[in-house]
Amino acid sequence: MILIVDTYHHFPDGPAYLRRLSQSLRPGGRIVNIDFHKRALPVGPPIEHKVARETFLKDAAAAGLALASEHGFLPYQYFVVLTPQRR
């Protein structure tokens, strides 16, 4: 498993980064991203450093990754689990 937490906005080419990460996964491996929702929140970074869930999932799809599961227990962040798309 590869875990990304609150740092995705630092990567200048997110889809390329995710593609490289997916090449490092063993069979059955997953990539998890936890990041702040892109809206005004009482905690977290400035809004310009936040990546919307929809934007992240679009980047993941462009990198050949599919949403495997999602967890909603974090009040200010989204938690998505990705797997390589089957070919």
PDB file of N, CA, C and O in Angstrom:
ATOM      1  N   MET A   1       0.840  -1.175   0.000  1.00  0.00           N
ATOM      2  CA  MET A   1       0.000   0.000   0.000  1.00  0.00           C
ATOM      3  C   MET A   1       0.882   1.234   0.000  1.00  0.00           C
ATOM      4  O   MET A   1       1.910   1.296   0.675  1.00  0.00           O
ATOM      5  N   ILE A   2       0.448   2.212  -0.776  1.00  0.00           N
ATOM      6  CA  ILE A   2       1.106   3.517  -0.796  1.00  0.00           C
ATOM      7  C   ILE A   2       0.113   4.512  -0.208  1.00  0.00           C
ATOM      8  O   ILE A   2      -1.043   4.566  -0.629  1.00  0.00           O
ATOM      9  N   LEU A   3       0.562   5.293   0.756  1.00  0.00           N
ATOM     10  CA  LEU A   3      -0.299   6.237   1.460  1.00  0.00           C
ATOM     11  C   LEU A   3       0.141   7.670   1.155  1.00  0.00           C
ATOM     12  O   LEU A   3       1.306   8.025   1.332  1.00  0.00           O
ATOM     13  N   ILE A   4      -0.805   8.479   0.698  1.00  0.00           N
ATOM     14  CA  ILE A   4      -0.577   9.903   0.442  1.00  0.00           C
ATOM     15  C   ILE A   4      -1.514  10.663   1.379  1.00  0.00           C
ATOM     16  O   ILE A   4      -2.721  10.423   1.376  1.00  0.00           O
ATOM     17  N   VAL A   5      -0.969  11.573   2.174  1.00  0.00           N
ATOM     18  CA  VAL A   5      -1.804  12.318   3.118  1.00  0.00           C
ATOM     19  C   VAL A   5      -1.492  13.817   3.006  1.00  0.00           C
ATOM     20  O   VAL A   5      -0.385  14.258   3.312  1.00  0.00           O
ATOM     21  N   ASP A   6      -2.482  14.579   2.565  1.00  0.00           N
ATOM     22  CA  ASP A   6      -2.422  16.050   2.543  1.00  0.00           C
ATOM     23  C   ASP A   6      -1.233  16.615   1.773  1.00  0.00           C
ATOM     24  O   ASP A   6      -0.784  17.720   2.077  1.00  0.00           O
ATOM     25  N   THR A   7      -0.709  15.891   0.785  1.00  0.00           N
ATOM     26  CA  THR A   7       0.459  16.380   0.053  1.00  0.00           C
ATOM     27  C   THR A   7       0.283  16.378  -1.456  1.00  0.00           C
ATOM     28  O   THR A   7       1.167  16.844  -2.175  1.00  0.00           O
ATOM     29  N   TYR A   8      -0.826  15.870  -1.948  1.00  0.00           N
ATOM     30  CA  TYR A   8      -0.996  15.727  -3.394  1.00  0.00           C
ATOM     31  C   TYR A   8      -0.829  17.058  -4.128  1.00  0.00           C
ATOM     32  O   TYR A   8      -0.337  17.073  -5.256  1.00  0.00           O
ATOM     33  N   HIS A   9      -1.219  18.150  -3.527  1.00  0.00           N
ATOM     34  CA  HIS A   9      -1.126  19.460  -4.183  1.00  0.00           C
ATOM     35  C   HIS A   9       0.312  19.877  -4.472  1.00  0.00           C
ATOM     36  O   HIS A   9       0.529  20.797  -5.261  1.00  0.00           O
ATOM     37  N   HIS A  10       1.290  19.235  -3.865  1.00  0.00           N
ATOM     38  CA  HIS A  10       2.697  19.580  -4.084  1.00  0.00           C
ATOM     39  C   HIS A  10       3.253  19.042  -5.399  1.00  0.00           C
ATOM     40  O   HIS A  10       4.303  19.499  -5.851  1.00  0.00           O
ATOM     41  N   PHE A  11       2.580  18.091  -6.014  1.00  0.00           N
ATOM     42  CA  PHE A  11       3.119  17.436  -7.202  1.00  0.00           C
ATOM     43  C   PHE A  11       2.668  18.182  -8.456  1.00  0.00           C
ATOM     44  O   PHE A  11       1.467  18.298  -8.698  1.00  0.00           O
ATOM     45  N   PRO A  12       3.616  18.696  -9.266  1.00  0.00           N
ATOM     46  CA  PRO A  12       3.248  19.506 -10.419  1.00  0.00           C
ATOM     47  C   PRO A  12       2.466  18.743 -11.492  1.00  0.00           C
ATOM     48  O   PRO A  12       1.654  19.340 -12.199  1.00  0.00           O
ATOM     49  N   ASP A  13       2.695  17.457 -11.620  1.00  0.00           N
ATOM     50  CA  ASP A  13       1.964  16.640 -12.588  1.00  0.00           C
ATOM     51  C   ASP A  13       1.385  15.446 -11.847  1.00  0.00           C
ATOM     52  O   ASP A  13       1.970  14.363 -11.832  1.00  0.00           O
ATOM     53  N   GLY A  14       0.229  15.658 -11.233  1.00  0.00           N
ATOM     54  CA  GLY A  14      -0.387  14.633 -10.398  1.00  0.00           C
ATOM     55  C   GLY A  14      -0.626  13.307 -11.098  1.00  0.00           C
ATOM     56  O   GLY A  14      -0.276  12.266 -10.544  1.00  0.00           O
ATOM     57  N   PRO A  15      -1.214  13.298 -12.305  1.00  0.00           N
ATOM     58  CA  PRO A  15      -1.437  12.016 -12.978  1.00  0.00           C
ATOM     59  C   PRO A  15      -0.136  11.249 -13.252  1.00  0.00           C
ATOM     60  O   PRO A  15      -0.094  10.028 -13.100  1.00  0.00           O
ATOM     61  N   ALA A  16       0.914  11.956 -13.651  1.00  0.00           N
ATOM     62  CA  ALA A  16       2.202  11.285 -13.893  1.00  0.00           C
ATOM     63  C   ALA A  16       2.748  10.702 -12.595  1.00  0.00           C
ATOM     64  O   ALA A  16       3.290   9.597 -12.585  1.00  0.00           O
ATOM     65  N   TYR A  17       2.607  11.441 -11.509  1.00  0.00           N
ATOM     66  CA  TYR A  17       3.054  10.955 -10.196  1.00  0.00           C
ATOM     67  C   TYR A  17       2.294   9.694  -9.806  1.00  0.00           C
ATOM     68  O   TYR A  17       2.896   8.715  -9.365  1.00  0.00           O
ATOM     69  N   LEU A  18       0.982   9.715  -9.965  1.00  0.00           N
ATOM     70  CA  LEU A  18       0.173   8.536  -9.617  1.00  0.00           C
ATOM     71  C   LEU A  18       0.506   7.350 -10.516  1.00  0.00           C
ATOM     72  O   LEU A  18       0.522   6.207 -10.058  1.00  0.00           O
ATOM     73  N   ARG A  19       0.772   7.616 -11.790  1.00  0.00           N
ATOM     74  CA  ARG A  19       1.156   6.546 -12.709  1.00  0.00           C
ATOM     75  C   ARG A  19       2.456   5.885 -12.253  1.00  0.00           C
ATOM     76  O   ARG A  19       2.573   4.659 -12.257  1.00  0.00           O
ATOM     77  N   ARG A  20       3.431   6.706 -11.859  1.00  0.00           N
ATOM     78  CA  ARG A  20       4.715   6.153 -11.366  1.00  0.00           C
ATOM     79  C   ARG A  20       4.501   5.347 -10.091  1.00  0.00           C
ATOM     80  O   ARG A  20       5.085   4.276  -9.925  1.00  0.00           O
ATOM     81  N   LEU A  21       3.666   5.860  -9.193  1.00  0.00           N
ATOM     82  CA  LEU A  21       3.388   5.109  -7.965  1.00  0.00           C
ATOM     83  C   LEU A  21       2.746   3.761  -8.280  1.00  0.00           C
ATOM     84  O   LEU A  21       3.109   2.743  -7.691  1.00  0.00           O
ATOM     85  N   SER A  22       1.791   3.759  -9.210  1.00  0.00           N
ATOM     86  CA  SER A  22       1.077   2.511  -9.506  1.00  0.00           C
ATOM     87  C   SER A  22       2.020   1.461 -10.071  1.00  0.00           C
ATOM     88  O   SER A  22       1.788   0.265  -9.893  1.00  0.00           O
ATOM     89  N   GLN A  23       3.076   1.886 -10.746  1.00  0.00           N
ATOM     90  CA  GLN A  23       4.058   0.937 -11.286  1.00  0.00           C
ATOM     91  C   GLN A  23       4.875   0.270 -10.183  1.00  0.00           C
ATOM     92  O   GLN A  23       5.500  -0.765 -10.413  1.00  0.00           O
ATOM     93  N   SER A  24       4.874   0.857  -8.987  1.00  0.00           N
ATOM     94  CA  SER A  24       5.610   0.313  -7.853  1.00  0.00           C
ATOM     95  C   SER A  24       4.787  -0.668  -7.020  1.00  0.00           C
ATOM     96  O   SER A  24       5.318  -1.330  -6.129  1.00  0.00           O
ATOM     97  N   LEU A  25       3.499  -0.757  -7.311  1.00  0.00           N
ATOM     98  CA  LEU A  25       2.630  -1.629  -6.519  1.00  0.00           C
ATOM     99  C   LEU A  25       2.856  -3.100  -6.851  1.00  0.00           C
ATOM    100  O   LEU A  25       3.088  -3.464  -8.004  1.00  0.00           O
ATOM    101  N   ARG A  26       2.787  -3.919  -5.842  1.00  0.00           N
ATOM    102  CA  ARG A  26       2.760  -5.362  -6.054  1.00  0.00           C
ATOM    103  C   ARG A  26       1.354  -5.743  -6.489  1.00  0.00           C
ATOM    104  O   ARG A  26       0.426  -4.951  -6.322  1.00  0.00           O
ATOM    105  N   PRO A  27       1.176  -6.940  -7.045  1.00  0.00           N
ATOM    106  CA  PRO A  27      -0.184  -7.381  -7.384  1.00  0.00           C
ATOM    107  C   PRO A  27      -1.099  -7.279  -6.156  1.00  0.00           C
ATOM    108  O   PRO A  27      -0.735  -7.714  -5.063  1.00  0.00           O
ATOM    109  N   GLY A  28      -2.268  -6.708  -6.348  1.00  0.00           N
ATOM    110  CA  GLY A  28      -3.198  -6.518  -5.242  1.00  0.00           C
ATOM    111  C   GLY A  28      -2.943  -5.268  -4.426  1.00  0.00           C
ATOM    112  O   GLY A  28      -3.670  -4.986  -3.474  1.00  0.00           O
ATOM    113  N   GLY A  29      -1.911  -4.511  -4.794  1.00  0.00           N
ATOM    114  CA  GLY A  29      -1.569  -3.297  -4.047  1.00  0.00           C
ATOM    115  C   GLY A  29      -2.571  -2.185  -4.275  1.00  0.00           C
ATOM    116  O   GLY A  29      -3.335  -2.196  -5.240  1.00  0.00           O
ATOM    117  N   ARG A  30      -2.550  -1.219  -3.361  1.00  0.00           N
ATOM    118  CA  ARG A  30      -3.490  -0.100  -3.406  1.00  0.00           C
ATOM    119  C   ARG A  30      -2.766   1.205  -3.145  1.00  0.00           C
ATOM    120  O   ARG A  30      -1.695   1.239  -2.540  1.00  0.00           O
ATOM    121  N   ILE A  31      -3.373   2.265  -3.614  1.00  0.00           N
ATOM    122  CA  ILE A  31      -2.918   3.618  -3.297  1.00  0.00           C
ATOM    123  C   ILE A  31      -4.048   4.280  -2.519  1.00  0.00           C
ATOM    124  O   ILE A  31      -5.199   4.271  -2.954  1.00  0.00           O
ATOM    125  N   VAL A  32      -3.714   4.853  -1.370  1.00  0.00           N
ATOM    126  CA  VAL A  32      -4.695   5.544  -0.539  1.00  0.00           C
ATOM    127  C   VAL A  32      -4.344   7.026  -0.541  1.00  0.00           C
ATOM    128  O   VAL A  32      -3.186   7.402  -0.360  1.00  0.00           O
ATOM    129  N   ASN A  33      -5.351   7.855  -0.748  1.00  0.00           N
ATOM    130  CA  ASN A  33      -5.161   9.294  -0.628  1.00  0.00           C
ATOM    131  C   ASN A  33      -6.147   9.843   0.396  1.00  0.00           C
ATOM    132  O   ASN A  33      -7.349   9.586   0.333  1.00  0.00           O
ATOM    133  N   ILE A  34      -5.611  10.594   1.327  1.00  0.00           N
ATOM    134  CA  ILE A  34      -6.412  11.325   2.309  1.00  0.00           C
ATOM    135  C   ILE A  34      -6.056  12.792   2.125  1.00  0.00           C
ATOM    136  O   ILE A  34      -4.890  13.178   2.209  1.00  0.00           O
ATOM    137  N   ASP A  35      -7.068  13.597   1.875  1.00  0.00           N
ATOM    138  CA  ASP A  35      -6.805  15.013   1.653  1.00  0.00           C
ATOM    139  C   ASP A  35      -8.003  15.839   2.106  1.00  0.00           C
ATOM    140  O   ASP A  35      -9.123  15.338   2.200  1.00  0.00           O
ATOM    141  N   PHE A  36      -7.743  17.107   2.382  1.00  0.00           N
ATOM    142  CA  PHE A  36      -8.804  18.001   2.841  1.00  0.00           C
ATOM    143  C   PHE A  36      -9.774  18.313   1.710  1.00  0.00           C
ATOM    144  O   PHE A  36      -9.371  18.484   0.560  1.00  0.00           O
ATOM    145  N   HIS A  37     -11.050  18.383   2.049  1.00  0.00           N
ATOM    146  CA  HIS A  37     -12.049  18.833   1.083  1.00  0.00           C
ATOM    147  C   HIS A  37     -11.707  20.259   0.671  1.00  0.00           C
ATOM    148  O   HIS A  37     -11.239  21.050   1.490  1.00  0.00           O
ATOM    149  N   LYS A  38     -11.938  20.584  -0.590  1.00  0.00           N
ATOM    150  CA  LYS A  38     -11.604  21.926  -1.085  1.00  0.00           C
ATOM    151  C   LYS A  38     -12.764  22.873  -0.799  1.00  0.00           C
ATOM    152  O   LYS A  38     -13.584  23.169  -1.668  1.00  0.00           O
ATOM    153  N   ARG A  39     -12.805  23.328   0.425  1.00  0.00           N
ATOM    154  CA  ARG A  39     -13.784  24.318   0.864  1.00  0.00           C
ATOM    155  C   ARG A  39     -13.271  24.925   2.172  1.00  0.00           C
ATOM    156  O   ARG A  39     -12.330  24.410   2.776  1.00  0.00           O
ATOM    157  N   ALA A  40     -13.880  25.992   2.590  1.00  0.00           N
ATOM    158  CA  ALA A  40     -13.482  26.627   3.849  1.00  0.00           C
ATOM    159  C   ALA A  40     -13.768  25.659   5.001  1.00  0.00           C
ATOM    160  O   ALA A  40     -14.882  25.156   5.149  1.00  0.00           O
ATOM    161  N   LEU A  41     -12.752  25.417   5.796  1.00  0.00           N
ATOM    162  CA  LEU A  41     -12.852  24.505   6.939  1.00  0.00           C
ATOM    163  C   LEU A  41     -12.195  25.150   8.154  1.00  0.00           C
ATOM    164  O   LEU A  41     -11.350  26.031   7.997  1.00  0.00           O
ATOM    165  N   PRO A  42     -12.563  24.732   9.356  1.00  0.00           N
ATOM    166  CA  PRO A  42     -11.931  25.319  10.547  1.00  0.00           C
ATOM    167  C   PRO A  42     -10.507  24.821  10.791  1.00  0.00           C
ATOM    168  O   PRO A  42      -9.818  25.329  11.674  1.00  0.00           O
ATOM    169  N   VAL A  43     -10.063  23.832  10.016  1.00  0.00           N
ATOM    170  CA  VAL A  43      -8.709  23.278  10.151  1.00  0.00           C
ATOM    171  C   VAL A  43      -8.123  23.076   8.762  1.00  0.00           C
ATOM    172  O   VAL A  43      -8.832  23.134   7.758  1.00  0.00           O
ATOM    173  N   GLY A  44      -6.822  22.840   8.723  1.00  0.00           N
ATOM    174  CA  GLY A  44      -6.178  22.496   7.466  1.00  0.00           C
ATOM    175  C   GLY A  44      -5.525  23.672   6.775  1.00  0.00           C
ATOM    176  O   GLY A  44      -5.506  24.792   7.287  1.00  0.00           O
ATOM    177  N   PRO A  45      -4.990  23.390   5.600  1.00  0.00           N
ATOM    178  CA  PRO A  45      -4.252  24.409   4.851  1.00  0.00           C
ATOM    179  C   PRO A  45      -5.190  25.405   4.183  1.00  0.00           C
ATOM    180  O   PRO A  45      -6.408  25.229   4.201  1.00  0.00           O
ATOM    181  N   PRO A  46      -4.619  26.450   3.594  1.00  0.00           N
ATOM    182  CA  PRO A  46      -5.440  27.392   2.834  1.00  0.00           C
ATOM    183  C   PRO A  46      -6.136  26.669   1.675  1.00  0.00           C
ATOM    184  O   PRO A  46      -5.645  25.652   1.183  1.00  0.00           O
ATOM    185  N   ILE A  47      -7.257  27.192   1.255  1.00  0.00           N
ATOM    186  CA  ILE A  47      -8.054  26.530   0.223  1.00  0.00           C
ATOM    187  C   ILE A  47      -7.263  26.302  -1.072  1.00  0.00           C
ATOM    188  O   ILE A  47      -7.507  25.319  -1.771  1.00  0.00           O
ATOM    189  N   GLU A  48      -6.328  27.185  -1.398  1.00  0.00           N
ATOM    190  CA  GLU A  48      -5.553  27.017  -2.633  1.00  0.00           C
ATOM    191  C   GLU A  48      -4.588  25.826  -2.562  1.00  0.00           C
ATOM    192  O   GLU A  48      -4.042  25.424  -3.590  1.00  0.00           O
ATOM    193  N   HIS A  49      -4.372  25.266  -1.395  1.00  0.00           N
ATOM    194  CA  HIS A  49      -3.531  24.083  -1.243  1.00  0.00           C
ATOM    195  C   HIS A  49      -4.354  22.800  -1.145  1.00  0.00           C
ATOM    196  O   HIS A  49      -3.803  21.718  -0.942  1.00  0.00           O
ATOM    197  N   LYS A  50      -5.640  22.921  -1.286  1.00  0.00           N
ATOM    198  CA  LYS A  50      -6.516  21.755  -1.200  1.00  0.00           C
ATOM    199  C   LYS A  50      -6.867  21.270  -2.600  1.00  0.00           C
ATOM    200  O   LYS A  50      -6.975  22.064  -3.535  1.00  0.00           O
ATOM    201  N   VAL A  51      -7.043  19.973  -2.733  1.00  0.00           N
ATOM    202  CA  VAL A  51      -7.421  19.358  -4.005  1.00  0.00           C
ATOM    203  C   VAL A  51      -8.797  18.736  -3.828  1.00  0.00           C
ATOM    204  O   VAL A  51      -8.999  17.896  -2.951  1.00  0.00           O
ATOM    205  N   ALA A  52      -9.727  19.147  -4.651  1.00  0.00           N
ATOM    206  CA  ALA A  52     -11.075  18.598  -4.576  1.00  0.00           C
ATOM    207  C   ALA A  52     -11.063  17.095  -4.848  1.00  0.00           C
ATOM    208  O   ALA A  52     -10.268  16.608  -5.652  1.00  0.00           O
ATOM    209  N   ARG A  53     -11.931  16.383  -4.185  1.00  0.00           N
ATOM    210  CA  ARG A  53     -12.057  14.941  -4.374  1.00  0.00           C
ATOM    211  C   ARG A  53     -12.265  14.611  -5.851  1.00  0.00           C
ATOM    212  O   ARG A  53     -11.625  13.703  -6.380  1.00  0.00           O
ATOM    213  N   GLU A  54     -13.142  15.335  -6.506  1.00  0.00           N
ATOM    214  CA  GLU A  54     -13.446  15.086  -7.912  1.00  0.00           C
ATOM    215  C   GLU A  54     -12.219  15.291  -8.795  1.00  0.00           C
ATOM    216  O   GLU A  54     -11.999  14.532  -9.738  1.00  0.00           O
ATOM    217  N   THR A  55     -11.428  16.302  -8.496  1.00  0.00           N
ATOM    218  CA  THR A  55     -10.197  16.562  -9.246  1.00  0.00           C
ATOM    219  C   THR A  55      -9.206  15.423  -9.042  1.00  0.00           C
ATOM    220  O   THR A  55      -8.592  14.946  -9.996  1.00  0.00           O
ATOM    221  N   PHE A  56      -9.056  14.993  -7.797  1.00  0.00           N
ATOM    222  CA  PHE A  56      -8.133  13.899  -7.524  1.00  0.00           C
ATOM    223  C   PHE A  56      -8.572  12.630  -8.251  1.00  0.00           C
ATOM    224  O   PHE A  56      -7.744  11.949  -8.856  1.00  0.00           O
ATOM    225  N   LEU A  57      -9.855  12.308  -8.200  1.00  0.00           N
ATOM    226  CA  LEU A  57     -10.338  11.088  -8.856  1.00  0.00           C
ATOM    227  C   LEU A  57     -10.191  11.175 -10.372  1.00  0.00           C
ATOM    228  O   LEU A  57      -9.933  10.162 -11.022  1.00  0.00           O
ATOM    229  N   LYS A  58     -10.348  12.358 -10.942  1.00  0.00           N
ATOM    230  CA  LYS A  58     -10.128  12.535 -12.380  1.00  0.00           C
ATOM    231  C   LYS A  58      -8.655  12.284 -12.714  1.00  0.00           C
ATOM    232  O   LYS A  58      -8.350  11.607 -13.695  1.00  0.00           O
ATOM    233  N   ASP A  59      -7.749  12.823 -11.908  1.00  0.00           N
ATOM    234  CA  ASP A  59      -6.315  12.578 -12.099  1.00  0.00           C
ATOM    235  C   ASP A  59      -5.993  11.088 -11.963  1.00  0.00           C
ATOM    236  O   ASP A  59      -5.204  10.542 -12.734  1.00  0.00           O
ATOM    237  N   ALA A  60      -6.605  10.446 -10.984  1.00  0.00           N
ATOM    238  CA  ALA A  60      -6.361   9.011 -10.764  1.00  0.00           C
ATOM    239  C   ALA A  60      -6.814   8.203 -11.972  1.00  0.00           C
ATOM    240  O   ALA A  60      -6.110   7.291 -12.405  1.00  0.00           O
ATOM    241  N   ALA A  61      -7.974   8.525 -12.516  1.00  0.00           N
ATOM    242  CA  ALA A  61      -8.476   7.816 -13.701  1.00  0.00           C
ATOM    243  C   ALA A  61      -7.531   8.027 -14.882  1.00  0.00           C
ATOM    244  O   ALA A  61      -7.273   7.095 -15.644  1.00  0.00           O
ATOM    245  N   ALA A  62      -7.017   9.240 -15.036  1.00  0.00           N
ATOM    246  CA  ALA A  62      -6.064   9.530 -16.111  1.00  0.00           C
ATOM    247  C   ALA A  62      -4.778   8.735 -15.943  1.00  0.00           C
ATOM    248  O   ALA A  62      -4.082   8.459 -16.920  1.00  0.00           O
ATOM    249  N   ALA A  63      -4.464   8.368 -14.711  1.00  0.00           N
ATOM    250  CA  ALA A  63      -3.262   7.582 -14.410  1.00  0.00           C
ATOM    251  C   ALA A  63      -3.530   6.083 -14.470  1.00  0.00           C
ATOM    252  O   ALA A  63      -2.634   5.284 -14.199  1.00  0.00           O
ATOM    253  N   GLY A  64      -4.760   5.692 -14.824  1.00  0.00           N
ATOM    254  CA  GLY A  64      -5.077   4.268 -14.926  1.00  0.00           C
ATOM    255  C   GLY A  64      -5.495   3.642 -13.614  1.00  0.00           C
ATOM    256  O   GLY A  64      -5.383   2.428 -13.444  1.00  0.00           O
ATOM    257  N   LEU A  65      -5.975   4.447 -12.687  1.00  0.00           N
ATOM    258  CA  LEU A  65      -6.404   3.945 -11.383  1.00  0.00           C
ATOM    259  C   LEU A  65      -7.918   4.051 -11.253  1.00  0.00           C
ATOM    260  O   LEU A  65      -8.541   4.950 -11.816  1.00  0.00           O
ATOM    261  N   ALA A  66      -8.494   3.128 -10.509  1.00  0.00           N
ATOM    262  CA  ALA A  66      -9.940   3.108 -10.283  1.00  0.00           C
ATOM    263  C   ALA A  66     -10.227   3.211  -8.791  1.00  0.00           C
ATOM    264  O   ALA A  66      -9.456   2.728  -7.962  1.00  0.00           O
ATOM    265  N   LEU A  67     -11.329   3.836  -8.468  1.00  0.00           N
ATOM    266  CA  LEU A  67     -11.776   3.933  -7.081  1.00  0.00           C
ATOM    267  C   LEU A  67     -12.233   2.553  -6.619  1.00  0.00           C
ATOM    268  O   LEU A  67     -13.171   1.984  -7.177  1.00  0.00           O
ATOM    269  N   ALA A  68     -11.566   2.020  -5.600  1.00  0.00           N
ATOM    270  CA  ALA A  68     -11.918   0.707  -5.059  1.00  0.00           C
ATOM    271  C   ALA A  68     -12.843   0.826  -3.864  1.00  0.00           C
ATOM    272  O   ALA A  68     -13.768   0.030  -3.702  1.00  0.00           O
ATOM    273  N   SER A  69     -12.590   1.830  -3.022  1.00  0.00           N
ATOM    274  CA  SER A  69     -13.449   2.057  -1.861  1.00  0.00           C
ATOM    275  C   SER A  69     -13.216   3.468  -1.349  1.00  0.00           C
ATOM    276  O   SER A  69     -12.275   4.159  -1.742  1.00  0.00           O
ATOM    277  N   GLU A  70     -14.109   3.863  -0.460  1.00  0.00           N
ATOM    278  CA  GLU A  70     -14.045   5.208   0.111  1.00  0.00           C
ATOM    279  C   GLU A  70     -14.570   5.136   1.538  1.00  0.00           C
ATOM    280  O   GLU A  70     -15.500   4.386   1.838  1.00  0.00           O
ATOM    281  N   HIS A  71     -13.955   5.930   2.413  1.00  0.00           N
ATOM    282  CA  HIS A  71     -14.363   5.944   3.816  1.00  0.00           C
ATOM    283  C   HIS A  71     -14.766   7.367   4.190  1.00  0.00           C
ATOM    284  O   HIS A  71     -14.094   8.326   3.810  1.00  0.00           O
ATOM    285  N   GLY A  72     -15.848   7.502   4.924  1.00  0.00           N
ATOM    286  CA  GLY A  72     -16.378   8.813   5.242  1.00  0.00           C
ATOM    287  C   GLY A  72     -16.322   9.202   6.704  1.00  0.00           C
ATOM    288  O   GLY A  72     -17.103  10.045   7.146  1.00  0.00           O
ATOM    289  N   PHE A  73     -15.417   8.607   7.467  1.00  0.00           N
ATOM    290  CA  PHE A  73     -15.392   8.869   8.902  1.00  0.00           C
ATOM    291  C   PHE A  73     -14.579  10.104   9.295  1.00  0.00           C
ATOM    292  O   PHE A  73     -14.622  10.519  10.453  1.00  0.00           O
ATOM    293  N   LEU A  74     -13.839  10.698   8.356  1.00  0.00           N
ATOM    294  CA  LEU A  74     -13.063  11.900   8.677  1.00  0.00           C
ATOM    295  C   LEU A  74     -13.932  13.135   8.429  1.00  0.00           C
ATOM    296  O   LEU A  74     -14.516  13.257   7.352  1.00  0.00           O
ATOM    297  N   PRO A  75     -14.032  14.038   9.378  1.00  0.00           N
ATOM    298  CA  PRO A  75     -14.955  15.167   9.219  1.00  0.00           C
ATOM    299  C   PRO A  75     -14.515  16.214   8.190  1.00  0.00           C
ATOM    300  O   PRO A  75     -15.366  16.891   7.613  1.00  0.00           O
ATOM    301  N   TYR A  76     -13.216  16.363   7.947  1.00  0.00           N
ATOM    302  CA  TYR A  76     -12.734  17.431   7.081  1.00  0.00           C
ATOM    303  C   TYR A  76     -11.978  16.926   5.847  1.00  0.00           C
ATOM    304  O   TYR A  76     -11.577  17.720   4.996  1.00  0.00           O
ATOM    305  N   GLN A  77     -11.789  15.631   5.755  1.00  0.00           N
ATOM    306  CA  GLN A  77     -10.987  15.062   4.675  1.00  0.00           C
ATOM    307  C   GLN A  77     -11.738  13.929   3.986  1.00  0.00           C
ATOM    308  O   GLN A  77     -12.615  13.291   4.567  1.00  0.00           O
ATOM    309  N   TYR A  78     -11.364  13.701   2.727  1.00  0.00           N
ATOM    310  CA  TYR A  78     -11.852  12.509   2.039  1.00  0.00           C
ATOM    311  C   TYR A  78     -10.766  11.442   2.105  1.00  0.00           C
ATOM    312  O   TYR A  78      -9.583  11.755   2.230  1.00  0.00           O
ATOM    313  N   PHE A  79     -11.173  10.193   2.019  1.00  0.00           N
ATOM    314  CA  PHE A  79     -10.287   9.029   2.181  1.00  0.00           C
ATOM    315  C   PHE A  79     -10.673   8.058   1.075  1.00  0.00           C
ATOM    316  O   PHE A  79     -11.698   7.383   1.160  1.00  0.00           O
ATOM    317  N   VAL A  80      -9.845   7.993   0.036  1.00  0.00           N
ATOM    318  CA  VAL A  80     -10.143   7.122  -1.098  1.00  0.00           C
ATOM    319  C   VAL A  80      -9.060   6.071  -1.260  1.00  0.00           C
ATOM    320  O   VAL A  80      -7.885   6.314  -0.984  1.00  0.00           O
ATOM    321  N   VAL A  81      -9.480   4.899  -1.714  1.00  0.00           N
ATOM    322  CA  VAL A  81      -8.584   3.774  -1.960  1.00  0.00           C
ATOM    323  C   VAL A  81      -8.667   3.461  -3.456  1.00  0.00           C
ATOM    324  O   VAL A  81      -9.753   3.271  -4.005  1.00  0.00           O
ATOM    325  N   LEU A  82      -7.518   3.412  -4.092  1.00  0.00           N
ATOM    326  CA  LEU A  82      -7.436   3.196  -5.531  1.00  0.00           C
ATOM    327  C   LEU A  82      -6.706   1.907  -5.859  1.00  0.00           C
ATOM    328  O   LEU A  82      -5.829   1.468  -5.114  1.00  0.00           O
ATOM    329  N   THR A  83      -7.072   1.308  -6.973  1.00  0.00           N
ATOM    330  CA  THR A  83      -6.375   0.138  -7.492  1.00  0.00           C
ATOM    331  C   THR A  83      -6.144   0.347  -8.981  1.00  0.00           C
ATOM    332  O   THR A  83      -6.904   1.067  -9.628  1.00  0.00           O
ATOM    333  N   PRO A  84      -5.103  -0.274  -9.533  1.00  0.00           N
ATOM    334  CA  PRO A  84      -4.894  -0.168 -10.980  1.00  0.00           C
ATOM    335  C   PRO A  84      -6.096  -0.759 -11.722  1.00  0.00           C
ATOM    336  O   PRO A  84      -6.644  -1.783 -11.314  1.00  0.00           O
ATOM    337  N   GLN A  85      -6.497  -0.105 -12.810  1.00  0.00           N
ATOM    338  CA  GLN A  85      -7.596  -0.618 -13.619  1.00  0.00           C
ATOM    339  C   GLN A  85      -7.125  -1.874 -14.338  1.00  0.00           C
ATOM    340  O   GLN A  85      -5.983  -1.959 -14.787  1.00  0.00           O
ATOM    341  N   ARG A  86      -8.000  -2.817 -14.434  1.00  0.00           N
ATOM    342  CA  ARG A  86      -7.660  -4.066 -15.134  1.00  0.00           C
ATOM    343  C   ARG A  86      -7.622  -3.815 -16.626  1.00  0.00           C
ATOM    344  O   ARG A  86      -8.419  -3.051 -17.171  1.00  0.00           O
ATOM    345  N   ARG A  87      -6.699  -4.460 -17.257  1.00  0.00           N
ATOM    346  CA  ARG A  87      -6.553  -4.286 -18.713  1.00  0.00           C
ATOM    347  C   ARG A  87      -6.859  -5.564 -19.420  1.00  0.00           C
ATOM    348  O   ARG A  87      -6.792  -5.621 -20.648  1.00  0.00           O
TER     349      ARG A  87
END
